Amino acid sequence: MRQKLMKSSTDKALYGVCGGLAEFFGISSFVVRLIFFFTASASFWVYLVLVLALDEKPSL
């Protein structure tokens, strides 16, 4: 089965976007959050689109 990009239901600070990206790519969510922080002017719009577009991962 192919992995699908979804918002994380467990690793979330705001909406679970960074946690979902981290799970999808197999990296630390802290690294993803740092990337979003240091590229804040450009990544704001990307984050907003991902919040609206991604489905919530079902909690177990």
DRENLUMVO-326103 format. One record per residue: residue number from 1; residue in one letter; x, z, y of N, C-alpha, C, O, CB in turn. Coordinates in nm, 2 decimals. Glycine has a CB too. Layout:
REM DRENLUMVO-326103
NUM	a	X	Z	Y	X	Z	Y	X	Z	Y	X	Z	Y	X	Z	Y
...
***
This chain:
REM DRENLUMVO-326103
1	m	0.08	0.00	-0.12	0.00	0.00	0.00	0.09	0.00	0.12	0.19	0.07	0.13	-0.09	0.12	0.00
2	r	0.05	-0.08	0.22	0.13	-0.09	0.34	0.09	0.03	0.44	-0.03	0.06	0.46	0.11	-0.22	0.41
3	q	0.19	0.08	0.50	0.17	0.19	0.60	0.11	0.14	0.73	0.15	0.03	0.77	0.31	0.27	0.63
4	k	0.01	0.21	0.78	-0.06	0.17	0.90	-0.02	0.27	1.02	-0.01	0.39	1.00	-0.21	0.17	0.88
5	l	0.00	0.21	1.13	0.04	0.29	1.25	-0.09	0.36	1.30	-0.19	0.30	1.33	0.10	0.21	1.37
6	m	-0.09	0.50	1.30	-0.20	0.58	1.34	-0.15	0.70	1.42	-0.04	0.74	1.41	-0.29	0.62	1.22
7	k	-0.24	0.76	1.50	-0.21	0.88	1.57	-0.20	0.99	1.47	-0.27	0.99	1.37	-0.32	0.91	1.68
8	s	-0.11	1.08	1.49	-0.09	1.19	1.40	-0.20	1.30	1.42	-0.23	1.33	1.53	0.05	1.25	1.41
9	s	-0.24	1.35	1.31	-0.34	1.46	1.32	-0.28	1.60	1.32	-0.34	1.70	1.36	-0.45	1.45	1.21
10	t	-0.15	1.60	1.28	-0.08	1.73	1.27	0.03	1.75	1.37	0.05	1.86	1.43	-0.03	1.75	1.13
11	d	0.10	1.64	1.40	0.22	1.65	1.49	0.18	1.59	1.63	0.21	1.47	1.66	0.34	1.57	1.44
12	k	0.11	1.67	1.71	0.06	1.62	1.84	0.08	1.72	1.95	0.07	1.84	1.93	-0.09	1.59	1.83
13	a	0.12	1.67	2.06	0.13	1.75	2.18	0.01	1.72	2.27	-0.05	1.81	2.33	0.27	1.72	2.25
14	l	-0.02	1.59	2.29	-0.13	1.55	2.37	-0.24	1.48	2.28	-0.34	1.53	2.25	-0.09	1.46	2.49
15	y	-0.20	1.36	2.24	-0.30	1.28	2.16	-0.24	1.24	2.02	-0.32	1.18	1.94	-0.33	1.15	2.23
16	g	-0.12	1.27	1.99	-0.07	1.24	1.86	0.00	1.11	1.85	0.04	1.06	1.74	-0.17	1.25	1.76
17	v	0.02	1.04	1.96	0.08	0.91	1.96	0.23	0.91	1.92	0.27	0.84	1.84	0.07	0.84	2.10
18	c	0.30	1.00	1.98	0.45	1.02	1.95	0.47	1.06	1.81	0.56	1.01	1.74	0.52	1.11	2.05
19	g	0.38	1.15	1.76	0.39	1.20	1.62	0.36	1.08	1.53	0.42	1.07	1.42	0.30	1.31	1.60
20	g	0.26	1.00	1.56	0.23	0.89	1.48	0.34	0.78	1.47	0.37	0.73	1.36	0.10	0.83	1.53
21	l	0.40	0.76	1.59	0.51	0.66	1.59	0.63	0.72	1.51	0.69	0.64	1.44	0.56	0.64	1.73
22	a	0.65	0.85	1.52	0.76	0.91	1.44	0.74	0.90	1.29	0.83	0.87	1.22	0.78	1.05	1.48
23	e	0.62	0.93	1.25	0.58	0.92	1.11	0.60	0.77	1.06	0.64	0.75	0.95	0.44	0.97	1.08
24	f	0.55	0.68	1.14	0.56	0.54	1.10	0.70	0.49	1.08	0.73	0.42	0.99	0.48	0.45	1.21
25	f	0.79	0.53	1.18	0.93	0.48	1.17	1.02	0.57	1.09	1.14	0.54	1.07	0.98	0.46	1.31
26	g	0.97	0.69	1.05	1.05	0.78	0.97	1.16	0.85	1.05	1.27	0.88	1.00	1.11	0.71	0.86
27	i	1.13	0.88	1.18	1.22	0.95	1.27	1.16	1.08	1.32	1.04	1.11	1.30	1.27	0.86	1.38
28	s	1.23	1.16	1.39	1.18	1.28	1.45	1.09	1.25	1.57	1.12	1.17	1.65	1.30	1.37	1.49
29	s	0.98	1.33	1.58	0.89	1.31	1.69	0.96	1.35	1.82	0.92	1.31	1.93	0.76	1.39	1.67
30	f	1.06	1.44	1.81	1.13	1.49	1.93	1.21	1.37	1.99	1.21	1.35	2.11	1.23	1.60	1.89
31	v	1.26	1.28	1.91	1.34	1.16	1.96	1.24	1.07	2.02	1.27	1.01	2.13	1.41	1.09	1.84
32	v	1.12	1.05	1.97	1.02	0.96	2.02	0.98	1.01	2.16	0.96	0.94	2.26	0.90	0.94	1.93
33	r	0.96	1.14	2.17	0.91	1.20	2.29	1.02	1.19	2.40	0.99	1.17	2.52	0.88	1.35	2.27
34	l	1.15	1.21	2.36	1.26	1.19	2.46	1.26	1.04	2.51	1.28	1.02	2.63	1.39	1.22	2.39
35	i	1.24	0.95	2.42	1.24	0.81	2.46	1.13	0.78	2.56	1.15	0.72	2.67	1.22	0.71	2.34
36	f	1.01	0.84	2.53	0.90	0.82	2.63	0.93	0.89	2.76	0.89	0.84	2.87	0.77	0.88	2.57
37	f	0.99	1.01	2.75	1.02	1.08	2.88	1.12	1.01	2.96	1.10	1.00	3.09	1.08	1.22	2.84
38	f	1.23	0.96	2.91	1.33	0.89	2.99	1.30	0.75	3.03	1.36	0.69	3.12	1.46	0.88	2.91
39	t	1.19	0.69	2.97	1.14	0.56	3.02	1.00	0.58	3.07	0.92	0.49	3.05	1.15	0.46	2.90
40	a	0.97	0.69	3.14	0.84	0.73	3.18	0.77	0.62	3.26	0.65	0.60	3.24	0.84	0.85	3.25
41	s	0.83	0.55	3.35	0.77	0.46	3.44	0.71	0.34	3.36	0.60	0.29	3.39	0.86	0.41	3.55
42	a	0.78	0.29	3.26	0.73	0.18	3.18	0.65	0.23	3.06	0.55	0.16	3.02	0.85	0.10	3.13
43	s	0.69	0.34	3.00	0.62	0.38	2.88	0.48	0.45	2.90	0.41	0.46	2.81	0.71	0.48	2.80
44	f	0.45	0.48	3.03	0.32	0.54	3.06	0.21	0.44	3.02	0.11	0.48	2.95	0.31	0.57	3.21
45	w	0.23	0.32	3.05	0.12	0.22	3.02	0.12	0.19	2.87	0.01	0.17	2.81	0.15	0.08	3.09
46	v	0.23	0.19	2.80	0.24	0.17	2.66	0.17	0.29	2.59	0.09	0.27	2.50	0.38	0.16	2.61
47	y	0.19	0.41	2.64	0.13	0.53	2.58	-0.02	0.52	2.60	-0.10	0.55	2.50	0.19	0.65	2.64
48	l	-0.06	0.48	2.71	-0.21	0.48	2.74	-0.28	0.38	2.65	-0.39	0.40	2.60	-0.23	0.44	2.89
49	v	-0.22	0.26	2.63	-0.27	0.16	2.54	-0.28	0.21	2.40	-0.38	0.19	2.33	-0.19	0.03	2.55
50	l	-0.17	0.28	2.36	-0.17	0.33	2.22	-0.27	0.44	2.20	-0.33	0.45	2.09	-0.03	0.39	2.19
51	v	-0.30	0.52	2.30	-0.40	0.63	2.29	-0.54	0.57	2.27	-0.61	0.62	2.19	-0.40	0.72	2.42
52	l	-0.56	0.46	2.34	-0.69	0.39	2.32	-0.70	0.31	2.20	-0.81	0.29	2.14	-0.72	0.31	2.45
53	a	-0.59	0.25	2.15	-0.60	0.15	2.04	-0.58	0.21	1.90	-0.64	0.16	1.81	-0.49	0.05	2.06
54	l	-0.51	0.32	1.89	-0.48	0.37	1.76	-0.59	0.46	1.71	-0.65	0.53	1.78	-0.35	0.45	1.76
55	d	-0.61	0.45	1.57	-0.71	0.54	1.51	-0.64	0.67	1.48	-0.52	0.68	1.46	-0.76	0.48	1.38
56	e	-0.72	0.78	1.47	-0.67	0.91	1.43	-0.65	0.91	1.28	-0.74	0.87	1.20	-0.77	1.02	1.47
57	k	-0.54	0.96	1.24	-0.51	0.98	1.09	-0.59	1.09	1.04	-0.60	1.20	1.10	-0.36	1.00	1.07
58	p	-0.66	1.06	0.93	-0.75	1.17	0.87	-0.67	1.29	0.83	-0.56	1.28	0.77	-0.83	1.12	0.75
59	s	-0.71	1.41	0.86	-0.64	1.53	0.82	-0.67	1.56	0.68	-0.78	1.53	0.63	-0.68	1.65	0.91
60	l	-0.58	1.62	0.61	-0.59	1.65	0.47	-0.66	1.77	0.44	-0.68	1.81	0.32	-0.46	1.65	0.40
***
